Structures are given as C-alpha cells and as structure tokens.
Amino acid sequence: MLSIIVCIKQVPDTNRASFDPRTGAINRASAENIANPDDLHAVELALKLRDACGGRVTAISMGPPRAADTLAEAYALGVDDCVLVSDPAFAGSDSLVTGKILARAIGKLGRFDVVVTGFEAIDGNTAHVSYQLSEFLGLPHITQIHDLMIEDGHAVIERLYGHEYQKIRVELPVLLAATRNTNRVRAPRLADLKSCTGKDFTVMTMADVGGSADEYGTAGSPTVVIGTEVFAHSRGREEIRGTTDEKVEGLMQRLKKHNILRY
Amino acid sequence: MHDYDFGLSEEHRLLRQNIREFAEKEIAPYAQDLDENETFSLDIVKKMAAMGLFGIVVSEEYGGPHMDYLAYCIAVEEISRVDGSHGATVAAANSLGIGPIYYFGNEKQKKEWLPRLCKGEILASFGLTEPEAGSDAGASKTNGKLDKGQWVINGSKIFITNSTSEMAGVCTVQCVTGTKPDGKKEVSCILVPNGTKGFTAKKMHKKMMWRASDTGELYFDDCRVPEENLLGKRGEGFHQMLSTLDNGRLAIAAMGLGGAQGAYELALKYSKERRQFGQPISTFQVNSFKLADMATEIEAARNLLYKACMMKDAGIPFGKQAAMAKLYCSEVMGRVVDEAVQLHGGYGLMKEYNIERFYRDYKLLTIGEGTSEIQRIVISRQIGCYS
C-alpha cells in the first residue's frame, strides 16, 4: 500500500491569456484559472501508480482559497484526499519559500512513499519548486519519466534522457516530476465532475504548517523581480545548396551539430 | 471564468472546461479526416462513452450521472464547437436514443437498456422520419400488427442517426398500430433490437454534412418482436414523439450555438493573422463589424438556449422557448458560418481550413428535428396567432 502525495497548482491559463505588451504582465481578467498542465500529468502518474500497487493519493495545493477549485478537479480525476495549504502570510512567496512550505506541510501529513509534482508551471516557468521540494524533503529527484514500476520498496524508472533510454532503480521515498511526455491524462467522468465540488478537503494554515510569518511570503523570499522582458522568437531560414549528396551531407552536419543525430 | 459562464454553477463551469479539453484533444485533430472519409469513429465514440457523455441526464440507478439539461446542452455545445458530426452523435444518442426509453419505458425496459446505453456499450436510435413522412409525421406508414403475442412490423425509416454501426443496439420505431375511434391513426412506439430478423439497417453515404456521424435507412419486413417491447402505452406514440422532439430541440440548438462559437473563433483568429494592404484584416471596419455582429448574435443565442434549459430543469413548460432556441441558434450559426467563410476568402473554400466543414455541417440544423418553418409554426401557435 503506497502513500502518494501529488502537488498541484492553480495557474492562469497563459496559453489563452492576453499580456500587457509594454510590461509583459499577464492580464489576469483575460485568463481562466486552470490546473497547471504538468501537474495533471503528475496526478495521472500518481493515480496509475495507486491503481497498480494499491494505496492512497493525496493532492496538495498551496494557494489562495480559490485554489480549492483545482483540488475539486483532482477529486474528479480520482484522488482520495485533498489538502489546501493557504494562509495570507504565504502570499508572495517565491519558489524557494513555496518549496519550504510544501515540504513542511507534507511533513505533517505523515509517512509517504512517493511525492509527484509537475515539472514546471505555465505562469512562472521557473521549474524550481520540484527541485527545491526534493532538497527540503531529502528525496532523490527524478525527471523525464517514461515508465515506472514499484518493486521491493524501490521505484524502477525508465527515463527518456535526450535520445537514450535509461533504466534506474531508486529506493523509496522518492520525488518524481512529470511532464506532458510522461503520460496521457484521463478525461474525468461526468459523474465525478458532478460530485467533486461538494467533497471536503483539509485546510492547513501557517499554524498547522509551523514557522513564523517572517519566513514566508514576500518577507521570507530572497528572489527579487527586477524587471520583465518580452522575448520574440524568430525563426531563421537556411538553404542548403549543392548536389543531392552535398545537401544530405550539409543536413547531416547541422543535425549533428545540434546533437539531434549523435552517431 | 469565461464571461458566458456568468451565473452558472461551478459544476457547469468545470464540465465545460473538461469537455472542451476533451474535444480539443480527442476530436478536433481527427475531425477533418473523419469527415473527408465518411468514417464513424468507434474509437472516439468509446472515449466519449467512457467519459459519461451518453445518458447525461439519466439518474444514477440506471447508470447515468443525473446532470441537468443545461449540463447536457453545454456538453453538446462544447463538442459541436470543434465538430458537428460528434455533436450529432452525442445529441442523438441522448435526446433521441436514450430519451424515449428513459422517459416512457417501463421499469423492465429501463433496467434492460439504460445501463448498457449509459456505459456506451450500445447506441439507441429513434425511428421516426420516413421517405414520405418528414415534417408531416402523421403521414407515416410503417405499421405494427399484433399477432400471437408479437408485434409484426412492416415499413421503412430514413435519416436515422446512430442506427447502423456495430454499436447500434436498439431502435425506438414509431408505428401505426391501428385506428382510433375518431378515425385518426393510432401511433405507438415499439423497441426493436438491431439484429432482429426482418430488421435491416443500411448506412447512408454521400451526405453533405455530419459525414462522421452514422445515418441509416431502416427496413422492416415482417419483423417480429415480443408484445412487451411496446414503449409506454399503446396509442401514445405521437405524444412521445412530440415530447422527445421538444427535448431534442434543445440539443440541436446547442449544436447551432457550439458550431457558431467554433466558426466565430476560427474567423476571429484568421482575421487577426491574415494581413492585406499591410494590416490584419480584422482591423478593417467592414470585417470588425462582421465579427462584432457574430459575437452579439452568439451571446443572444446562448442566453436564449440556457434560459430554455433552465425552464426545463425547473419543470416549467418550455416548448415555446425550445422551438425559439432551435430556430434562432441554428439560423445564427448559418449567418456566422456564411460570414466566417467570407472572412477566410479563397482559403475558406478549401478543405485544408476547418471552416468549410462548419459551413456544410450547419445546414442540417435548419432541417433536422423540425425545420425552421416547423419551428415557426410551433411558435406562432404558442403565441396565439391561430386562436
């Protein structure tokens, strides 16, 4: 029986949102709040693991009270318990402090075997939190997961690492970070969507997590945003000229140079 | 929150969000190919079934999620936003396939059919239209005669959705079962399982629209089913049909609304990307006004449909609003797809761009489940023009 924790975050849907062209800031009113896409892959990974090995999945989310909507979605997908970590003192926390808060909250939930997170969130795109959380919890941190099995207290993980597969074996507990390449997220059943909004969840405040206000929020966060810039990506066009052999050779050289072909 | 979720519950908002995601991921990428090749995708239908899209309003005891009609229409709207064929499969399965059995079936019939229909193991169809009985449903000739405890059915039906695929399990067939004391036809509905001897279902090809949906011609040739397959009471078939169509109109309206929304979004996106005379064509006032009109009409259509659904869910008579919503939403989609293709210019005529599929799919909506003209008759009667 595995005890599995999955971390999820509510984010503005930046793929559909509009941005202030001058400051680069997101126009919050234009964006719906959704579950962070990578985190849904984390939930899927957790549920598959539970269904294969037995156990319970607890979803945990740090955020304002409205993040409860995202926990309801986790219920609809099939998690067993939900925890909302929410306190005004946590507002403005950077990724490091978020990792600390989540680690402390998870520590209070009791024994666990696996912690699953999304690799990165689409609002900040720092991809810091899963690494920082693994440091605070003292867990091995595994990314680029392709396949996963649990045997004899170990996780046997197949990773797609660059252009190679790696198979690794690691003792539990462990932290796994999921991306859209990890799996395909199930669609929730209508019956579960109907019942999910009425389900109870646990709320943890600073009093439950421990620590003091000066450790959290803006006050406790070492990160300072000194400015934001909008990057414009432009694609360059390159023409490879010559005979067919020369064109093939030219293409091969470029593919090797960019490490797409290695041998 | 989308502004059109204003006033809706969290349950409805979540439903829309999840169905939209499902539709964009599991249906949209395949829609154009399935349409081109006239393919009814069992794979997608099974995925829709697993999600619980068949039997949306059916109560839990028969295997449904027991959501309200508004939820059902939001589901149809969101699927039709990416593809009319799959919107049609869901709408017909719920309103026409499951509806009559759920609302008029006896306990035994409901227990026999609904759980399998809700799981999506099989699909049910509704055999009403005949080659010579369209708007004039009273002219139907298919008849059922009782003989040794069995109905013997003879006749044919046409344009029947979800009736021929390997998932087609049962058809509610409207039959003339006798003459009433006043000389009028006695009409009854009889459940005929696919595969019954004497029942042939033939897939219809070369449709202009909904090409990835399953449409059939049905033939009954001394087809025998047990007397107990009668749905409800003998002679109630006409009433059952009218009630089924009232409900069905809401779903057709949802298809018009969703299709209009999808076409409008395609047109808006294209107009912002397409540059002519050095600027995006959406910034020419002649085009921006078209888009503004589309958005306005869609907003009005949505409010009308949702109101009709809320009236039904509240148990208030909603026949007039259902006819208005069906009429208006389908005609709004017509105006939207017309201008949406116009905004796409020459590219709008090419199959490479999804908009031409919306342009074709729209046309059923002013014809099926009561033409626009029939809706106007229903409305004009209700507002008292003839009394």
Chai-1 contact restraints between the chains, C-beta under 6 A:
chainA,res_idxA,chainB,res_idxB,connection_type,confidence,min_distance_angstrom,max_distance_angstrom,comment,restraint_id
A,A187,B,F22,contact,1.0,0.0,6.0,A-B,restraint_1
A,A187,B,M51,contact,1.0,0.0,6.0,A-B,restraint_2
A,P188,B,N18,contact,1.0,0.0,6.0,A-B,restraint_3
A,R189,B,M51,contact,1.0,0.0,6.0,A-B,restraint_4
A,R189,B,G52,contact,1.0,0.0,6.0,A-B,restraint_5
A,L190,B,G52,contact,1.0,0.0,6.0,A-B,restraint_6
A,L190,B,P65,contact,1.0,0.0,6.0,A-B,restraint_7
A,A191,B,G52,contact,1.0,0.0,6.0,A-B,restraint_8
A,A191,B,P65,contact,1.0,0.0,6.0,A-B,restraint_9
A,L193,B,L14,contact,1.0,0.0,6.0,A-B,restraint_10
A,L193,B,L15,contact,1.0,0.0,6.0,A-B,restraint_11
A,K194,B,E11,contact,1.0,0.0,6.0,A-B,restraint_12
A,K194,B,P65,contact,1.0,0.0,6.0,A-B,restraint_13
A,K194,B,M67,contact,1.0,0.0,6.0,A-B,restraint_14
A,T197,B,E10,contact,1.0,0.0,6.0,A-B,restraint_15
A,T197,B,E11,contact,1.0,0.0,6.0,A-B,restraint_16
